[in-house]
Amino acid sequence: MKTLRLILGDQLNSKHSWFKGNQSNYVYCMFEMRQETDYVKHHIQKIIGFFAAMRSFSKELENKNCQVVYYTLNNTQNTQNLTQNIQQIIDKLNIKKFEYQLPDEYRLDQQLANFCKTLPFNYQAFNTEHFYTNRNDLALFFKNKKQWLMESFYRDMRKKHNILIVANQQPEGGKWNYDKSNRNKWNEKKTIPKFKSFQNDVSEIITLIKNQNIKTLGFFNSTHFEYPINRKQALEQLKYFCEHLLIHFGDYQDAMHTEEIYLFHSRLSFAMNCKIISPKAIVTTVLNYWRKHGENINISQVEGFIRQIIGWREYMRGMYWALMPEYKTLNFLENSNTLPNFFWTGKTKMNCLKNAINNSLNNGYAHHIQRLMITGNFALLTQINPDEVDAWYLGVYVDAIEWVQLPNTRGMSQFADGGKIATKPYVSSGSYINKMSNYCDDCYYNKKEKIGDKACPFNSLYWNFLDDKREQLSNNFRMKMMYSLLNKIQPEDLHKIKTRAYNIIKNPDNY
């Protein structure tokens, strides 16, 4: 009486309770599928990374004497559809029970739920045993509350899990949040250690993608995937982060620089989002290292890192499950423009966008401020349809899975949800970009000018955006100061600003 267990590509948790005890009655199945490579155009490195990590996990299970049915993309039995592949194995192996771990993507959750209704035998869905919270915990926490503020949730998480907490449920160090210490421009005096890379040979996968004519975006000029693809590598990456990068992570987590791709960031998001390593393992390891070796590491570095994981990451997942499926359709600002072609080529005279986009295209990576305040900021200021922005963000980053991408993009970045996640639109002129980076130093455009051929496009776009969206935004209490400044601009000057902004919006690839 065999039980079939499904493992999705982002469920590579070797510590799951499924893998304890006798495995003789279980068959595990994993699939590389066109269903997943084609529903959005992905970065080639994203597909490579997922397939490499899945293959590594499959071998790990086989080494534990688990029976695994693994369909590569070119397997002749592969239907390229998740539920058809499952049904095929059920029929072939005379399976009498089906089990799966709850997907973290609404699309797959619905597909499996509907499939299970057709089964003539028992089925069971399990927790992935990865997150601190369950799907619906955040919605329950905020029940009957007017605002679903991440900070409130984050503080509760700290208390609940006794993380950086001292007597009487107070925050260690006296502050809940050191965000103000986490906004420094990299001063170029702090040496950044060479990033740790892994030489995972993926030449076979590259050939497969090419031969199967999978449409991809981005670039990959190597045969080795450098991000961790298994638990051993993820633990090595975590150790490296603690020993070399944690000391300045918080200081420069928002900084951007033309010569640096990763700065002091951990490069663990791909492994974590595939569930190769758990947030609890990461947080525990960072705290233990800091307690033992952290005499020179300020608490602001540790808190800044942990906030991203137990605060922001868990909050975004909770918001996703609380607000789907309607959330994916929201367009509060009624934006409808098309993404410029340079989002796929990186060819633009705007130095900040050139660097952030080329980083994304070359590495499948950009840190949160590059995503929010460079590419996302420009997309919002030029009033791009959030559907297009979602598709680009979901495709271009190796760590992008919809549960984390969608609320970050549609909510935090594009304000398409009208303020369910962010209390105001995250837009800025060139002054913020200059404050947090060296992007403006060698740019074709002048960061101080609003009009004229050499004026920074972000400047005119910013004031034009505020003027265009008065009806939706002027009553937002966090926007009052900016609207008071907008109202002081003389009508003839505002007309010139808006004329330049209009030209940029209509012909973005000329800039």
NORQUIKA-V145325 format. One record per residue. N is the residue number from 0. RES is the residue in one letter. PHI is phi as a letter, one per 30 degrees, with the letter a starting at -180 (NA if undefined). PSI is psi as a letter, one per 20 degrees, with the letter a starting at -180 (none if undefined). NEAR is the number of other ideal C-beta (glycine too) atoms within 8 Angstrom. Layout:
BEGIN
n=N res=RES phi=PHI psi=PSI near=NEAR
n=N res=RES phi=PHI psi=PSI near=NEAR
END
This chain:
BEGIN
n=0 res=M phi=NA psi=n near=5
n=1 res=K phi=d psi=q near=11
n=2 res=T phi=c psi=p near=12
n=3 res=L phi=c psi=p near=16
n=4 res=R phi=c psi=p near=11
n=5 res=L phi=c psi=p near=13
n=6 res=I phi=b psi=o near=10
n=7 res=L phi=d psi=r near=10
n=8 res=G phi=d psi=i near=10
n=9 res=D phi=c psi=k near=11
n=10 res=Q phi=b psi=l near=11
n=11 res=L phi=c psi=l near=12
n=12 res=N phi=c psi=n near=11
n=13 res=S phi=d psi=i near=9
n=14 res=K phi=c psi=j near=7
n=15 res=H phi=d psi=q near=10
n=16 res=S phi=d psi=i near=5
n=17 res=W phi=e psi=h near=8
n=18 res=F phi=c psi=j near=10
n=19 res=K phi=c psi=q near=4
n=20 res=G phi=i psi=a near=3
n=21 res=N phi=d psi=p near=4
n=22 res=Q phi=c psi=j near=10
n=23 res=S phi=d psi=h near=4
n=24 res=N phi=c psi=j near=7
n=25 res=Y phi=c psi=q near=12
n=26 res=V phi=b psi=p near=13
n=27 res=Y phi=c psi=q near=13
n=28 res=C phi=b psi=q near=15
n=29 res=M phi=b psi=q near=15
n=30 res=F phi=b psi=p near=9
n=31 res=E phi=c psi=p near=11
n=32 res=M phi=b psi=q near=13
n=33 res=R phi=d psi=h near=9
n=34 res=Q phi=e psi=h near=9
n=35 res=E phi=c psi=h near=10
n=36 res=T phi=d psi=i near=11
n=37 res=D phi=c psi=i near=8
n=38 res=Y phi=d psi=i near=6
n=39 res=V phi=b psi=q near=7
n=40 res=K phi=d psi=o near=7
n=41 res=H phi=c psi=q near=10
n=42 res=H phi=d psi=p near=15
n=43 res=I phi=e psi=h near=13
n=44 res=Q phi=d psi=h near=12
n=45 res=K phi=d psi=g near=14
n=46 res=I phi=d psi=g near=14
n=47 res=I phi=e psi=g near=14
n=48 res=G phi=d psi=g near=14
n=49 res=F phi=d psi=g near=12
n=50 res=F phi=d psi=g near=13
n=51 res=A phi=d psi=g near=13
n=52 res=A phi=d psi=h near=15
n=53 res=M phi=d psi=g near=13
n=54 res=R phi=d psi=h near=10
n=55 res=S phi=d psi=g near=10
n=56 res=F phi=d psi=g near=14
n=57 res=S phi=e psi=g near=11
n=58 res=K phi=d psi=h near=8
n=59 res=E phi=d psi=g near=10
n=60 res=L phi=d psi=g near=11
n=61 res=E phi=d psi=h near=9
n=62 res=N phi=d psi=i near=6
n=63 res=K phi=c psi=j near=8
n=64 res=N phi=i psi=k near=5
n=65 res=C phi=d psi=q near=10
n=66 res=Q phi=d psi=p near=7
n=67 res=V phi=b psi=p near=11
n=68 res=V phi=c psi=o near=10
n=69 res=Y phi=c psi=o near=10
n=70 res=Y phi=c psi=o near=13
n=71 res=T phi=d psi=r near=8
n=72 res=L phi=d psi=h near=13
n=73 res=N phi=c psi=j near=8
n=74 res=N phi=d psi=p near=7
n=75 res=T phi=d psi=h near=4
n=76 res=Q phi=d psi=i near=6
n=77 res=N phi=d psi=o near=13
n=78 res=T phi=d psi=i near=7
n=79 res=Q phi=i psi=j near=6
n=80 res=N phi=b psi=p near=8
n=81 res=L phi=e psi=g near=12
n=82 res=T phi=d psi=h near=9
n=83 res=Q phi=d psi=h near=8
n=84 res=N phi=d psi=g near=14
n=85 res=I phi=d psi=g near=13
n=86 res=Q phi=d psi=h near=9
n=87 res=Q phi=d psi=g near=10
n=88 res=I phi=d psi=h near=13
n=89 res=I phi=e psi=g near=11
n=90 res=D phi=d psi=g near=7
n=91 res=K phi=d psi=h near=6
n=92 res=L phi=c psi=j near=10
n=93 res=N phi=h psi=l near=6
n=94 res=I phi=d psi=q near=12
n=95 res=K phi=c psi=i near=8
n=96 res=K phi=a psi=q near=12
n=97 res=F phi=b psi=p near=15
n=98 res=E phi=b psi=q near=11
n=99 res=Y phi=b psi=q near=12
n=100 res=Q phi=c psi=q near=13
n=101 res=L phi=e psi=p near=10
n=102 res=P phi=d psi=q near=9
n=103 res=D phi=c psi=j near=8
n=104 res=E phi=c psi=p near=10
n=105 res=Y phi=e psi=g near=12
n=106 res=R phi=e psi=g near=8
n=107 res=L phi=d psi=h near=10
n=108 res=D phi=d psi=g near=10
n=109 res=Q phi=d psi=g near=8
n=110 res=Q phi=d psi=g near=10
n=111 res=L phi=d psi=h near=14
n=112 res=A phi=d psi=g near=8
n=113 res=N phi=d psi=h near=8
n=114 res=F phi=d psi=g near=11
n=115 res=C phi=d psi=h near=10
n=116 res=K phi=d psi=h near=6
n=117 res=T phi=c psi=i near=5
n=118 res=L phi=d psi=q near=10
n=119 res=P phi=d psi=j near=2
n=120 res=F phi=b psi=a near=8
n=121 res=N phi=d psi=q near=7
n=122 res=Y phi=b psi=r near=10
n=123 res=Q phi=a psi=p near=7
n=124 res=A phi=c psi=p near=9
n=125 res=F phi=c psi=q near=10
n=126 res=N phi=d psi=q near=6
n=127 res=T phi=d psi=i near=12
n=128 res=E phi=h psi=k near=9
n=129 res=H phi=c psi=g near=7
n=130 res=F phi=d psi=r near=8
n=131 res=Y phi=d psi=h near=8
n=132 res=T phi=c psi=r near=10
n=133 res=N phi=d psi=r near=6
n=134 res=R phi=e psi=g near=8
n=135 res=N phi=c psi=j near=9
n=136 res=D phi=d psi=g near=9
n=137 res=L phi=d psi=g near=16
n=138 res=A phi=d psi=h near=10
n=139 res=L phi=d psi=h near=7
n=140 res=F phi=d psi=h near=9
n=141 res=F phi=c psi=j near=10
n=142 res=K phi=e psi=p near=6
n=143 res=N phi=i psi=j near=2
n=144 res=K phi=c psi=q near=7
n=145 res=K phi=d psi=g near=2
n=146 res=Q phi=c psi=p near=5
n=147 res=W phi=c psi=m near=11
n=148 res=L phi=d psi=p near=7
n=149 res=M phi=e psi=h near=10
n=150 res=E phi=d psi=h near=9
n=151 res=S phi=d psi=g near=9
n=152 res=F phi=d psi=g near=16
n=153 res=Y phi=d psi=g near=15
n=154 res=R phi=d psi=h near=10
n=155 res=D phi=d psi=h near=9
n=156 res=M phi=d psi=g near=14
n=157 res=R phi=e psi=g near=14
n=158 res=K phi=d psi=g near=9
n=159 res=K phi=d psi=h near=6
n=160 res=H phi=c psi=j near=8
n=161 res=N phi=h psi=l near=6
n=162 res=I phi=c psi=o near=10
n=163 res=L phi=h psi=l near=11
n=164 res=I phi=b psi=p near=10
n=165 res=V phi=c psi=a near=6
n=166 res=A phi=e psi=q near=3
n=167 res=N phi=i psi=k near=4
n=168 res=Q phi=h psi=k near=4
n=169 res=Q phi=c psi=q near=8
n=170 res=P phi=d psi=p near=11
n=171 res=E phi=d psi=p near=8
n=172 res=G phi=i psi=i near=8
n=173 res=G phi=j psi=i near=5
n=174 res=K phi=b psi=q near=7
n=175 res=W phi=d psi=h near=7
n=176 res=N phi=b psi=p near=8
n=177 res=Y phi=c psi=k near=12
n=178 res=D phi=e psi=h near=8
n=179 res=K phi=d psi=h near=5
n=180 res=S phi=d psi=i near=11
n=181 res=N phi=c psi=k near=12
n=182 res=R phi=b psi=k near=7
n=183 res=N phi=c psi=q near=10
n=184 res=K phi=d psi=p near=9
n=185 res=W phi=d psi=p near=11
n=186 res=N phi=d psi=j near=6
n=187 res=E phi=i psi=j near=5
n=188 res=K phi=c psi=h near=3
n=189 res=K phi=d psi=o near=9
n=190 res=T phi=d psi=p near=3
n=191 res=I phi=c psi=o near=8
n=192 res=P phi=e psi=q near=6
n=193 res=K phi=e psi=p near=4
n=194 res=F phi=d psi=q near=7
n=195 res=K phi=d psi=p near=8
n=196 res=S phi=b psi=q near=5
n=197 res=F phi=c psi=p near=13
n=198 res=Q phi=c psi=m near=6
n=199 res=N phi=d psi=o near=10
n=200 res=D phi=d psi=o near=7
n=201 res=V phi=b psi=k near=12
n=202 res=S phi=e psi=h near=7
n=203 res=E phi=d psi=h near=7
n=204 res=I phi=d psi=h near=12
n=205 res=I phi=e psi=g near=12
n=206 res=T phi=d psi=g near=8
n=207 res=L phi=e psi=g near=12
n=208 res=I phi=d psi=g near=13
n=209 res=K phi=d psi=g near=7
n=210 res=N phi=d psi=h near=7
n=211 res=Q phi=d psi=j near=9
n=212 res=N phi=h psi=l near=5
n=213 res=I phi=d psi=p near=9
n=214 res=K phi=d psi=p near=5
n=215 res=T phi=b psi=r near=10
n=216 res=L phi=b psi=r near=10
n=217 res=G phi=i psi=a near=12
n=218 res=F phi=b psi=q near=6
n=219 res=F phi=a psi=o near=8
n=220 res=N phi=c psi=k near=3
n=221 res=S phi=b psi=r near=6
n=222 res=T phi=c psi=j near=6
n=223 res=H phi=b psi=p near=9
n=224 res=F phi=d psi=p near=12
n=225 res=E phi=c psi=i near=8
n=226 res=Y phi=d psi=q near=10
n=227 res=P phi=d psi=p near=14
n=228 res=I phi=b psi=j near=13
n=229 res=N phi=b psi=r near=11
n=230 res=R phi=d psi=g near=9
n=231 res=K phi=e psi=g near=6
n=232 res=Q phi=d psi=h near=12
n=233 res=A phi=d psi=h near=14
n=234 res=L phi=d psi=h near=9
n=235 res=E phi=d psi=g near=11
n=236 res=Q phi=d psi=g near=15
n=237 res=L phi=d psi=g near=15
n=238 res=K phi=d psi=g near=9
n=239 res=Y phi=d psi=g near=10
n=240 res=F phi=e psi=g near=14
n=241 res=C phi=d psi=g near=13
n=242 res=E phi=d psi=h near=9
n=243 res=H phi=b psi=h near=8
n=244 res=L phi=c psi=h near=13
n=245 res=L phi=e psi=h near=16
n=246 res=I phi=e psi=h near=9
n=247 res=H phi=b psi=j near=10
n=248 res=F phi=e psi=g near=15
n=249 res=G phi=d psi=g near=15
n=250 res=D phi=e psi=g near=13
n=251 res=Y phi=c psi=k near=13
n=252 res=Q phi=d psi=h near=16
n=253 res=D phi=c psi=i near=10
n=254 res=A phi=d psi=q near=13
n=255 res=M phi=b psi=q near=16
n=256 res=H phi=a psi=q near=10
n=257 res=T phi=d psi=h near=9
n=258 res=E phi=c psi=i near=3
n=259 res=E phi=b psi=p near=8
n=260 res=I phi=d psi=g near=7
n=261 res=Y phi=c psi=i near=10
n=262 res=L phi=h psi=c near=12
n=263 res=F phi=c psi=j near=12
n=264 res=H phi=d psi=q near=9
n=265 res=S phi=d psi=h near=10
n=266 res=R phi=i psi=k near=13
n=267 res=L phi=c psi=i near=13
n=268 res=S phi=d psi=h near=8
n=269 res=F phi=d psi=g near=12
n=270 res=A phi=d psi=h near=15
n=271 res=M phi=d psi=g near=15
n=272 res=N phi=d psi=i near=11
n=273 res=C phi=d psi=i near=12
n=274 res=K phi=i psi=k near=12
n=275 res=I phi=d psi=h near=15
n=276 res=I phi=b psi=q near=13
n=277 res=S phi=c psi=q near=11
n=278 res=P phi=e psi=h near=13
n=279 res=K phi=d psi=g near=7
n=280 res=A phi=d psi=g near=9
n=281 res=I phi=d psi=g near=13
n=282 res=V phi=d psi=g near=12
n=283 res=T phi=d psi=g near=8
n=284 res=T phi=d psi=g near=11
n=285 res=V phi=d psi=g near=15
n=286 res=L phi=d psi=g near=12
n=287 res=N phi=d psi=g near=8
n=288 res=Y phi=d psi=g near=12
n=289 res=W phi=d psi=g near=12
n=290 res=R phi=d psi=h near=6
n=291 res=K phi=d psi=h near=6
n=292 res=H phi=b psi=j near=8
n=293 res=G phi=c psi=k near=9
n=294 res=E phi=d psi=h near=4
n=295 res=N phi=c psi=j near=4
n=296 res=I phi=c psi=o near=11
n=297 res=N phi=d psi=q near=7
n=298 res=I phi=e psi=h near=10
n=299 res=S phi=d psi=h near=11
n=300 res=Q phi=d psi=g near=14
n=301 res=V phi=d psi=g near=16
n=302 res=E phi=d psi=g near=14
n=303 res=G phi=d psi=h near=15
n=304 res=F phi=d psi=g near=14
n=305 res=I phi=d psi=h near=14
n=306 res=R phi=d psi=h near=12
n=307 res=Q phi=d psi=h near=10
n=308 res=I phi=c psi=g near=13
n=309 res=I phi=d psi=i near=14
n=310 res=G phi=c psi=f near=14
n=311 res=W phi=d psi=g near=10
n=312 res=R phi=d psi=g near=11
n=313 res=E phi=d psi=h near=16
n=314 res=Y phi=d psi=g near=12
n=315 res=M phi=d psi=g near=13
n=316 res=R phi=d psi=g near=15
n=317 res=G phi=d psi=g near=16
n=318 res=M phi=d psi=g near=15
n=319 res=Y phi=e psi=g near=15
n=320 res=W phi=d psi=h near=13
n=321 res=A phi=d psi=h near=11
n=322 res=L phi=c psi=i near=10
n=323 res=M phi=d psi=q near=9
n=324 res=P phi=d psi=i near=6
n=325 res=E phi=d psi=h near=7
n=326 res=Y phi=e psi=h near=15
n=327 res=K phi=d psi=i near=10
n=328 res=T phi=c psi=i near=6
n=329 res=L phi=d psi=p near=11
n=330 res=N phi=b psi=m near=10
n=331 res=F phi=e psi=h near=10
n=332 res=L phi=c psi=j near=12
n=333 res=E phi=h psi=l near=5
n=334 res=N phi=d psi=q near=12
n=335 res=S phi=b psi=j near=5
n=336 res=N phi=d psi=r near=9
n=337 res=T phi=c psi=q near=6
n=338 res=L phi=e psi=p near=10
n=339 res=P phi=d psi=q near=9
n=340 res=N phi=d psi=h near=7
n=341 res=F phi=d psi=i near=13
n=342 res=F phi=d psi=i near=9
n=343 res=W phi=c psi=i near=6
n=344 res=T phi=c psi=h near=7
n=345 res=G phi=i psi=j near=8
n=346 res=K phi=c psi=n near=5
n=347 res=T phi=a psi=q near=11
n=348 res=K phi=d psi=i near=8
n=349 res=M phi=d psi=o near=14
n=350 res=N phi=d psi=h near=13
n=351 res=C phi=d psi=g near=14
n=352 res=L phi=d psi=h near=12
n=353 res=K phi=e psi=g near=13
n=354 res=N phi=d psi=g near=12
n=355 res=A phi=d psi=g near=14
n=356 res=I phi=d psi=g near=13
n=357 res=N phi=d psi=h near=9
n=358 res=N phi=e psi=g near=12
n=359 res=S phi=d psi=g near=16
n=360 res=L phi=d psi=h near=14
n=361 res=N phi=d psi=h near=7
n=362 res=N phi=b psi=i near=9
n=363 res=G phi=i psi=k near=11
n=364 res=Y phi=b psi=q near=12
n=365 res=A phi=a psi=q near=11
n=366 res=H phi=d psi=r near=11
n=367 res=H phi=d psi=h near=8
n=368 res=I phi=d psi=h near=12
n=369 res=Q phi=d psi=h near=13
n=370 res=R phi=d psi=g near=14
n=371 res=L phi=d psi=g near=12
n=372 res=M phi=c psi=i near=11
n=373 res=I phi=c psi=f near=17
n=374 res=T phi=d psi=g near=13
n=375 res=G phi=d psi=g near=15
n=376 res=N phi=e psi=g near=14
n=377 res=F phi=d psi=g near=12
n=378 res=A phi=d psi=h near=12
n=379 res=L phi=d psi=g near=17
n=380 res=L phi=d psi=h near=12
n=381 res=T phi=c psi=j near=12
n=382 res=Q phi=i psi=l near=11
n=383 res=I phi=d psi=q near=13
n=384 res=N phi=e psi=p near=10
n=385 res=P phi=d psi=h near=13
n=386 res=D phi=d psi=g near=7
n=387 res=E phi=d psi=h near=10
n=388 res=V phi=d psi=g near=16
n=389 res=D phi=e psi=g near=13
n=390 res=A phi=d psi=h near=10
n=391 res=W phi=d psi=g near=10
n=392 res=Y phi=d psi=h near=14
n=393 res=L phi=d psi=h near=13
n=394 res=G phi=d psi=h near=13
n=395 res=V phi=d psi=h near=13
n=396 res=Y phi=c psi=p near=15
n=397 res=V phi=d psi=h near=11
n=398 res=D phi=c psi=j near=10
n=399 res=A phi=d psi=o near=13
n=400 res=I phi=b psi=q near=10
n=401 res=E phi=e psi=h near=11
n=402 res=W phi=d psi=h near=13
n=403 res=V phi=c psi=h near=14
n=404 res=Q phi=d psi=g near=13
n=405 res=L phi=d psi=g near=14
n=406 res=P phi=d psi=h near=15
n=407 res=N phi=d psi=g near=12
n=408 res=T phi=d psi=f near=15
n=409 res=R phi=d psi=h near=14
n=410 res=G phi=c psi=f near=16
n=411 res=M phi=d psi=g near=10
n=412 res=S phi=d psi=g near=16
n=413 res=Q phi=c psi=i near=14
n=414 res=F phi=h psi=k near=14
n=415 res=A phi=d psi=i near=12
n=416 res=D phi=c psi=j near=12
n=417 res=G phi=i psi=j near=8
n=418 res=G phi=j psi=j near=10
n=419 res=K phi=d psi=h near=9
n=420 res=I phi=c psi=g near=11
n=421 res=A phi=c psi=q near=9
n=422 res=T phi=d psi=i near=7
n=423 res=K phi=a psi=r near=10
n=424 res=P phi=d psi=p near=10
n=425 res=Y phi=c psi=n near=13
n=426 res=V phi=b psi=q near=9
n=427 res=S phi=a psi=r near=11
n=428 res=S phi=d psi=a near=9
n=429 res=G phi=d psi=i near=13
n=430 res=S phi=d psi=h near=8
n=431 res=Y phi=d psi=g near=9
n=432 res=I phi=d psi=g near=16
n=433 res=N phi=d psi=h near=10
n=434 res=K phi=d psi=h near=7
n=435 res=M phi=c psi=j near=12
n=436 res=S phi=a psi=r near=13
n=437 res=N phi=c psi=j near=8
n=438 res=Y phi=e psi=h near=13
n=439 res=C phi=d psi=i near=12
n=440 res=D phi=e psi=g near=5
n=441 res=D phi=c psi=k near=4
n=442 res=C phi=d psi=q near=12
n=443 res=Y phi=d psi=h near=6
n=444 res=Y phi=c psi=q near=13
n=445 res=N phi=c psi=o near=8
n=446 res=K phi=d psi=i near=12
n=447 res=K phi=c psi=i near=5
n=448 res=E phi=c psi=q near=11
n=449 res=K phi=c psi=h near=10
n=450 res=I phi=b psi=r near=9
n=451 res=G phi=j psi=r near=7
n=452 res=D phi=d psi=h near=3
n=453 res=K phi=c psi=j near=7
n=454 res=A phi=d psi=p near=13
n=455 res=C phi=e psi=p near=15
n=456 res=P phi=e psi=h near=12
n=457 res=F phi=d psi=h near=15
n=458 res=N phi=d psi=g near=14
n=459 res=S phi=d psi=h near=15
n=460 res=L phi=d psi=h near=14
n=461 res=Y phi=d psi=g near=12
n=462 res=W phi=d psi=h near=16
n=463 res=N phi=d psi=g near=14
n=464 res=F phi=e psi=g near=13
n=465 res=L phi=e psi=g near=14
n=466 res=D phi=d psi=g near=10
n=467 res=D phi=d psi=h near=7
n=468 res=K phi=c psi=k near=10
n=469 res=R phi=e psi=g near=9
n=470 res=E phi=e psi=g near=5
n=471 res=Q phi=d psi=h near=8
n=472 res=L phi=c psi=i near=12
n=473 res=S phi=d psi=h near=8
n=474 res=N phi=c psi=j near=4
n=475 res=N phi=d psi=p near=10
n=476 res=F phi=d psi=h near=5
n=477 res=R phi=d psi=i near=6
n=478 res=M phi=c psi=i near=12
n=479 res=K phi=e psi=g near=8
n=480 res=M phi=d psi=g near=6
n=481 res=M phi=d psi=h near=8
n=482 res=Y phi=d psi=h near=12
n=483 res=S phi=d psi=h near=8
n=484 res=L phi=d psi=g near=8
n=485 res=L phi=e psi=g near=11
n=486 res=N phi=d psi=i near=6
n=487 res=K phi=d psi=i near=5
n=488 res=I phi=d psi=p near=10
n=489 res=Q phi=d psi=q near=5
n=490 res=P phi=e psi=g near=6
n=491 res=E phi=d psi=h near=6
n=492 res=D phi=d psi=g near=9
n=493 res=L phi=d psi=h near=12
n=494 res=H phi=d psi=g near=8
n=495 res=K phi=d psi=g near=10
n=496 res=I phi=d psi=g near=15
n=497 res=K phi=d psi=h near=12
n=498 res=T phi=d psi=g near=8
n=499 res=R phi=d psi=g near=14
n=500 res=A phi=d psi=g near=14
n=501 res=Y phi=d psi=g near=9
n=502 res=N phi=d psi=h near=8
n=503 res=I phi=d psi=g near=13
n=504 res=I phi=d psi=h near=12
n=505 res=K phi=d psi=h near=6
n=506 res=N phi=b psi=l near=8
n=507 res=P phi=d psi=h near=10
n=508 res=D phi=d psi=i near=8
n=509 res=N phi=d psi=i near=4
n=510 res=Y phi=c psi=none near=9
END
